[in-house]
Every structure is written in C-alpha cells, then in structure tokens.
Amino acid sequence: MPILIEMPKLSDTMTEGTLVKWLKNEGDSVKVGDELAEIETDKATMAMVAFDDGVLHKILVQEGGKVPIRAHLGVMLEDGEAAPSASELASFEGGSSSNAAAIEQASAASPEVAAGDGTKSGAPAAAAVVDSNERVKASPLARKIAASKGLSLANVRGTGPGGRIVKVDVETLVASGRSPSVSVAASSSAGRAAPAPIKATASEGDKRIPLTGMRSIIAERLLASKTQIPHFYLNIEVDAGPLMALRAQVNAASERVGGNKYTVNDFVLKAIVGAISEEPRVNASFDGDSIIQFASVQLCVAIAVDAGLVTPVIRNAETKSLQQISDAVKDLATRARNKKLAPEEFQGGTITVSNLGSYGIDSFDAIINPPQAAILSIGAVKAKPVVNQAGEIVVGQRMWIGLSGDHRVVDGAVGATYLNALQRLIENPAMMLV
C-alpha cells in the first residue's frame, strides 16, 4: 500500500509545521533513517527522517508550505509497487492518514449512520485509537496500519531509528496475536475565546513579514508567560574580577596543552548550577495544587538563531564538570544553528539562562520560560570605578545578574538567597572547581 509521509510532531507544543526544503526528489530511493525534508517547527528547523524503505513517488506539499501535524506531505511506494491512480493521489492531498484510518476503522466497526451528521457511530472509538497512538513515536504507515486494526501502540517496542515504531513492528504485533486494542471515552473541553489583539496600521513603504512557526509559538508562549505567571524581578551586581582572573589562568594553562578555551558564560553556567545545590527551591515548577521541585538540574540555555530563539537543554547539569558544560554549550549552539537538534533536546528544562553580555547589554529582566519558575539574565562584564575595602576608588570589573521568578513558587527571600549563593561562587570561583 502507498506510504503516506505526514507532517511529524517534532516538539511537544507543535501544532503545525512549514516544509522548508525537500532533501529528496520524486523518484529517489529512500532508506530508513534517510533525511527527507527540513521542517520548521515551533522551536527550530530540523530534518525529518524516513521510517520506511521505498521510493518517493509524489510530493504533495511544496517548499514553503505550512500544514498541520499529520497532514500528508508526500507519497512513497514500496519497491515494485504499482503507482496509485490520479484520483487516489488527489484524495491524499490535504488529508491526514490518521483521520483516514479513523474513518476506515469507524466504518468497519459500525456501518450505521449517526443522526444526520454523516459520521459513523464507531468514530469516537476509532478517534480514541488514533489519539492514543499519536502519543507514541511511530511512523505514519505504522500508525495507519495500527489504527485500521484498532491496535494500541503504547507498549510496542520500536526497532526503527531512535526506537521509532515502524511497519514491521506492527506486523509482528499482529502476527503474535497479542494485539491490544484501545477503549477510551471521548472527551472535550471548552475554552474562552481570547480577546481580539490590537493591530497596527500599515502605511505605504512598511514591510509585512509573515510569522514563522517558531516566531508564532514564541509570541504565544511569552504572552502566556507574562499574563499567566506573576513575575517578580531581583538584580544583583557581582564582582567579576576573580572570575576573569581565574578564567585567564585556566585558558593559559589549557592553551599550552592544546585544550579547551573557556568563555565567561561557561563559568557563569557552572556557578548557576552550583548555587542551586544551596537553594534548590528555584529549580521548580507550579503544578496547580502543588509545586514540583526537581531533583536534577535540566539547564536550558537560550541560543539566538536566524529564525528566533531556542532553548536546548543540558541534561543533569549538576553532574557535569566545567569542561563538560563548556563542551555541551558549544555542541548545542553549533547544532542549533545548523538545524541538527533533535526534538527531545528542547524538552524537560527546569531553569533557563539568557546571557546578553556578549551583545554589550549591562542588565535586563528576562521573561520566564514556562512551565519553569525562574530564569537568570546575565549582563556584560564591565570595567567601572568601585570602592575597595580600603576605601579607595579603583577600577573594578562588575557584572549584573537578574532573576525573574514565578511568585507562586519562588518567594522574594528564596530568590535573594539563591542570588547570594550565586554571587559567592562567582566571586570565589575556585569553589566551582573542587
């Protein structure tokens, strides 16, 4: 049967994507794991890989097209498979394999027509199967086969790239006779309509720039953050002189042996993680009737890319050395700008750091990255006149650090305690290396 290539859900918040570029042409052979196209999601632009072998027969969405998740992007055929008719190809355009499978399953389950709306009485059960299977990592063809047979993929172990469930896994499931089905009651929720936005009036000569998927989600999430999270802001000026001196010593020693070159940000990130061990209450999230205090530090680092801002995660940062943090940041930044980050590398962060010091910004207040409870804003190290312990005015190196906190989770005293711990580490940086 034709293999329908769908717009994948490449992030937890993605609802649609833009097909930036096809990496295969019609008629090209495709192997499992081959990169098919570049997809712009709400978080980044990344490659979509193939989960089945075959030949790319027809491209249904041209470059630049924006479509919802599960919409058909193209049609693949297995080797030797006859091409579908023009009418069949036309039926694939703009459709969704998951929806088509749900309708097919509903028709098989109950041929009776419900009261005058043209839907089948079995549709809710079929939709439940589709909804359940969309939560697992599976190829479009595997989902289609599973939905047509009413099978749940929840406990299936995938053999495809990254543990993805592919066609052969579903066929093995069917052959084994262990085929679990899904029975989920349909539910719905109603939400209030958002107020109409205040729009600007464009004049002659003004340029209208359509929002990319990433920019749209940035707008939505930051608006939600500022309107739903009670922000408060703390700022502290720290003496960066000791850190700058230690950095110079470490880099000089590292350079002699051809080692790593450390940035100011590397040291700051290490200090931010270390201070959490002294005040773990900032590494948390509001969860309705409770607060989740995370056991590990999943450190989000804000990285500017052409399309906007991404925040990939350094996993279990509290277990990493200065060099490991430095290596992780360099790797994430390089792959973010080359569109090579995987969807899971954006998920699960517990606290975020935004550093605009390299842009010459002295201080700023960042917007919280939901559902986290805190974000650190790091300014530039600047030379300025300061009063030393002897009462003399001398040249010092100072840096402003800000904390934006969710006041439902982090009280002012907690935020202040954390910033004081962070200040001690930055002003006594050798403590970070022991």
N, C-alpha and C positions, 0 to 999 in steps of 0.2 A: 504494500500500500504506500502511497506517497507520504513522505516525511515532511511535515509542516514545521518550518522554522518560525518560532514565536519570539516576540519581544520578551526577553527574560526579565525577571525581577531581580535586579542586581544589588539592591540595597533594601533594608527593612522599611524605608519610608517611600520607596519609589512607586509611583502610580502610572507613569508614562516615561517614554524614552525617545531620544532622537537618534536616528540612524545616521551617523556622521559619515561613514565610509565603508563600502564593501571591500573586503580583502580577498574575496573570491569572485570570479566571473561565472556567468552562466556557461555550463558545460564543463567546469572544472571538477576534478575528482576531489572528494573530501574524506578525510580520515578522522576518527575520534580524536579530539584534542586539537585539531586544526583551528586557527583563528579565522572566523567567518567575516566578522564586521567589527567596526568600532561603534560603541553605543555610548551616548551621553546620557547619564542618569542624573538624579537629583544631587549626587555627591561628586561625581567625577566622570571622565570619559575613560572607558575601559573596553578591552577586547571581549567579544562574545565568541565562545568556542563551540565546536561541533560535538554532539554527544552520540552521533550515529555516523556510520560509513555510508557513502553514496556519491551521487553526482548532483551538483547544484543545477537544477533544471530551469527554474524560473525565479527571478527577483520580482517580488510584489510591491516592495516599498523602496522608492528611490532615495538616494543620498539627500539628507536634509529633512526627510520625512519624520514627523513626530506622531507617535501612535501609543495607545495604552498598552500596558503589560498584557501578554498573551495574544496580542494581535499578530496576524500572520505577516511575516517579513519575506518569506520565500518558500520555495518548494524543492525538496530533494527527492531523488529517486534512488532506489537500490540498484546495484549493477544488474543490467539486463531487464529492468522493469519497464513496461510499456508506459509511454508518456500519457498523462491524463488528457481528456478532451478539452477543447476551449471552454465549454460550459462548466466543466469541473474546475478549471483554473479560475474562471470568473467567480465561482462560488467560494473559493478560498480567499479572495481579496477582501480585506477589511474585516474578516471574520476572526474567530478565536477557536482553536482546536478544543480548548476546554469546554467552551459553551456548546460547540457542536457535539462533543461527546456526551455532554449532559442531556441534550435534547434527544440524541440517539438512545441513550440509556433510558430516558423517561418514556420514550415511545415503546421500547421493548417491555418495560415493566408494566405499563398500563396504557392501552390504546384509546381509552375513553377520553373525550374532550371535556375539560372543565367548563364551568358556566360562562360560556360566551366570550372568553378572552383569548381563545386559540392556544392555550397552554395545556400540557398534559398533566394528569393528576399525579404522575410519578416524578414530576420535575423537582419538587423540594428535596426528595431523597437523592436524586442524581446530583443536584447542586451541592448537597452536603458532601458527596463523594469528591466532587471537584474541589470544593473549598478545603477539605481535609488534605487532599493530595497536593494542593498548591503550596502547602506549608513545608513540604519536603523538597530536597534537591533532586530533581528528576528531569530527564529530557522531555521535550514536548511529545515525542512519539510514545515514550513510556507512560506519560500521563494519559494520553489519548486511549491507549490500549487498556490501562487500568480503569479509567472512567467508563469505557464501553462495557467492561465486565463487572462493574460495581465493586472494584477491589480497593482496599486501603493500602497505601504505600508506607504507612507510618513506621512499620517495623522491618521494612525491607532493607537489606544491606546492599548498597550500590557498588558496582565494580567499575564504574566509569571514572573519569578524571575528578579528583577531589572527593571521591565517594559518591559521585552522582549516580542515581538510578537510571539505567538505560534499558533499551528494549529487551535485551537478553535476560535481564534480571526479572522483568515482569513475566516473560515467557517461562522462565524457570519456576517462578512462583505458581503460575497456572498449572504447569506440569506436575508440581509436587502435591497438588491437591490441598495445600494449606491456605488457599485463597481467602484471606479475611475481608469482610465487607464492612462498609461504614453505615451507621444508622445514627444520624444526627438530626435533631429537631431544628427546623428553620427558625431563625430569629431575626428581628430587625430592631433598629434603634433610630430614633428621630432626633435631629439636632436643630438648633435655631439658626436661622439664616443670618449671615454676617452682615453688618451694616455696609451700605454702599460706600466704596472708597471715594475720597476727594480727589478728583482728577485735575491735572494741569491742562492748560490750553496751549496747544502747539501753534506757533506762528511760522510764517514763511522763513525758510532757511534753517529751521530747527530739524534735528535728526531724530527719527524714531527708531530705537533699537529694540527689536523683539527680545523678550526674555528667553534665555536658555533654560533648560530643565534645571540645571544647577542653581542659576540665579533665582528661579521661581521658588525653589524649596528653601533657599537661604532667606528670601523675603518672608515666606510663610513661617518658618521656624523661629526667626528672630522676632517677628511681630508677636507670635505666640509667647515667646520668652518674656518680652517686655510687658505684655498685657496680662499674662497669667502668673508670672513669678514676681513676688515682691523683692525687687533688688535693693541692696544697700551696698555702699562703697566705702572701703578703707584704703588709705595710702600711707606708705612709709618710705622715708629716704634712708638709704643704707650707704655705708662707707665701702665702696667697691675697690679701694686701693689694695687691700690684702689679696683679694681675689685676682686682680690684674697682675700683681707681683708673682703669685703662685702660678698663674697661667703662663707667664713669660718663662719661668723656671722649668715648668713641665714641658713646654713646647721646645725649649732649647735642648733639653735632655733627650726628648723624643726625636728631634731632628737629627741629632748626632748618630742615631742608630736607624735612621730611615723610618721612624714610626709615625704615628698619627699626629695630626695637628688639631688641637682643641680650640673651639670657639668659646666666647664668653657664654653663649647660650648653653653649651654642654655643661658648664659648671653650674649655671643657674638651674637647669633642669634637675641635676643631681641634688642640689640643695632643696628644691621644691619637694622632691620625693622624700628626702631625709627628714624634712620638717613635718611631714605627715605622720611619721612614726611618733613624734612628740604630741601632735594634735590631730588624731585620726578622724575627728568629727567633721572635718571639712571634706573628707573623701566619702561622700554620702549622696543620697537622693531621696526626695519626697515621694512617698508612695501611698497617697490617700489617707489611710488611717494609721500609717506607720512610717518610720524613717529607715531606709536601708543604709547601714554603714558597711562599706565594702572592706573585705579582709585584705585585698590586694589593690595595688595602685595600677590602674589601666590608664596610662598618661596620654591624653590627646594633645597633639602638637599642631597648632594652626600653621598651615603652609599655603602661601599665595600661589595660585596657578592662573593661567590665562583666562579661564572661564569663571574664576571667583576664588573661593577659599575652601580648602579641605582640611579635615582634622583626623588624620590617621592615628592609630593607637600604638604606643609602645607597651607591650604586654608585660605584666608583672614587673613594673619598673623598679620596685623596691629590691628586687633580687639582682639588679644589674650594676655593674661597675661603671665608672666614669667612661671608660673606653667603649663598653657595650652600649651605653646610652648614646655616645657620640656616633658610633657606627650605625645604630638604629635610626637616628635622625637623618644622617646622610643618605642612608638607603631609602627611607620613606620619602624624603624630599625628591630624590632623583627619580624614583618610580612614579611619584605623583605627577611630576612634570612631564614624564614620558608616557603617562596614562597606562601604567602597568600595575597599579594596585588592585588587589582582589577585594570584592565587596565586604568580606568579613574583617578586613583590616580597618574599616571605618566604624565598626560596631563595638559596643560594650565599654566605651570610655567611662571613667569615673571622675576625672577632673581634667580641665583643659588649661593650656598655657598659650598665650598670644604674646609674641615678642616683636615690637615695632622699633626696638632700639636701633636696628641696622638701617632704618629709614630716617633716623635723626629725631624721632619723637621722644620727648622728655618723659611725658606721663599721659596716661589715658585710662578710661574706665571701659572695660570690655563688657559685652552682653553675654549672659550665662548661656552655655551650650546645653539645652535641656536633653535628658532629664537630670543632668548633674546639678550639684548645689553650689559649685564655686568655679570661678575662672580667674587665673592670675594674668595680669597685664604687666609686661616688662618694658621699661624705657631704656634709653641710651645711657651709657656711662659718660659723664661729662666732667671736665675739669672746671672747678669753681673755687672761689675763696671760702675757706672754712676756718673755724676757730679750733685749734688743737687743745690738748689737755693742759698745756702751759699758758693758755690764754692768748696765744699768738695767732695772727691771721696768716694762714699758709695756703698753698694750692693743694686742694684735695680732689679725689675722684668720687663722685656721688652718682647713685642710681635710684630712680623712683620705681617702686613696685606697688601695684594696686591689686586689691582683691575685691571682686564683685561676688556677693553672696546671696543665696536664697534665704530670706529671713524666716521662712517656715522651718528651715533645717539648721542654719548656722546663725547663732546669736552674735551680736557685736563683740562680746568678750571672747567668744571662741575664735572669731576671725582675727582679733587682735593678738590672742595667744599664738595662733599659727604664724602670723607675720613676724612676731617677736622671735619665734624659733627659727624662721627662715632668715631673719637678719643675723642671728648668732652664727649660723652656718656660713653665710656669705662673708661676714667679717672675720670669721675664723675658718677659712676654707680647708685647712689641713684636716679638720674634723671629718670632712666628707671622704677622705681618702683612707681612713682607718676602719 
